[in-house]
Amino acid sequence: MFTFSTATELVQHYQPQLPTMWNSLLQQTHNRLKEGVTIVPMSGKVKLIDQIQPTEFVEKTGRMEKTELDEMDMAKRAVYAKEFHKAIGFDEFDEIKLNNQTLPVPETMKELQSAYERKSEEIIIDGVLGTNYEGEQGVTAIELPTEQTIPLDFHYDGTTSNIGLSFDKFARLRRLAMENEAFGKGIKNGSDRLVLATNAAGIEDLYQDVYVHHKEYVTAVEAVRNGDIDSFLGVQILRTEQLPQRTVSSDLVTDCVAWVKSRVCYCPRNNYSVKMSVRDDLSEAIQIRAKFAAGATRLEEKGVWKLPCLVTA
């Protein structure tokens, strides 16, 4: 019979017999932007989304005058699916070489799922900010117009210093969305949403600016900062760390982006799937392969805005 003087001695004796767990590193594991877009499934290489253009009344100027017929303006927006995959392999003798550790097959599948969630976020952001396609055949390229960008140095007082996500930029976004009939009371019976995608730095910048210059709103923005709520002044804030960065002069800038939910479509074609198989052509190595296909697009440039924000310390 074994006797141990301390609990540590007991653990040390049995440690070789206990399986060691695989640990995952910190990372974003969910697509937070999906709740802020319209999901439209697709099949085939391209999906054409039909659109009807606004029209106006004309004044009747005479009694029993001849009625003139006009064509109804229509358009199409094209979504092209992008295909993605990732394959990870384990040698046939890896599990034996690991000795007391098990082969991380479930953990690998979990990591692939997390990678899929991040990539699908990137697809949405690229669809919002990048080149879109329209026209009857869906091949006419269209970029986000410059007037849909709130300037990096925007201030109501006319100063021109570069700044991060500020209260002034936030207020200007609300105004532009209202002017385009995309935000405010009565829009689609309240079912539509104005969404702002920003990172942790943007939320911190907004809080600091409100704390210094607009203390009457500090309680509301602090709740966003703490993660208690996800909206500020009626705008839903979705945090993502996948936003693109670029250099403007000598400044590093993050392109935050805002849109109306009904004006951005995410189109899954092949849902995410993962498969494990044995590769006879690779000495019976174990292959874990995941794949999916999806695309995203703006439906209308008037419903999307870019907010360049200085990367602050």
HELIX and SHEET records of a PDB file:
HELIX    1   1 ALA A    7  TYR A   14  1                                   8    
HELIX    2   2 GLN A   15  GLN A   17  5                                   3    
HELIX    3   3 LYS A   34  GLY A   36  5                                   3    
HELIX    4   4 ASP A   94  LYS A   97  1                                   4    
HELIX    5   5 VAL A  105  LEU A  129  1                                  25    
HELIX    6   6 THR A  146  GLN A  148  5                                   3    
HELIX    7   7 PHE A  167  GLU A  179  1                                  13    
HELIX    8   8 ILE A  187  GLY A  190  5                                   4    
HELIX    9   9 ALA A  200  HIS A  213  1                                  14    
HELIX   10  10 LYS A  215  TYR A  217  5                                   3    
HELIX   11  11 VAL A  218  ARG A  225  1                                   8    
HELIX   12  12 LYS A  261  ARG A  263  5                                   3    
HELIX   13  13 ASP A  280  LEU A  282  5                                   3    
HELIX   14  14 GLU A  301  GLY A  303  5                                   3    
SHEET    1   A 4 THR A  38  ILE A  39  0                                        
SHEET    2   A 4 VAL A 264  ARG A 279  1                                        
SHEET    3   A 4 ALA A 285  ARG A 298 -1                                        
SHEET    4   A 4 LYS A  82  PHE A  90 -1                                        
SHEET    1   B 4 VAL A  46  ILE A  52  0                                        
SHEET    2   B 4 MET A  74  TYR A  80 -1                                        
SHEET    3   B 4 ASN A 132  GLU A 134 -1                                        
SHEET    4   B 4 THR A 140  ILE A 142 -1                                        
SHEET    1   C 5 SER A 231  PHE A 232  0                                        
SHEET    2   C 5 VAL A 235  ARG A 239 -1                                        
SHEET    3   C 5 LEU A 194  THR A 198  1                                        
SHEET    4   C 5 ASP A 251  VAL A 260 -1                                        
SHEET    5   C 5 GLN A 245  VAL A 248 -1                                        
SHEET    1   D 5 SER A 231  PHE A 232  0                                        
SHEET    2   D 5 VAL A 235  ARG A 239 -1                                        
SHEET    3   D 5 LEU A 194  THR A 198  1                                        
SHEET    4   D 5 ASP A 251  VAL A 260 -1                                        
SHEET    5   D 5 VAL A 304  LEU A 310 -1                                        
END                                                                             
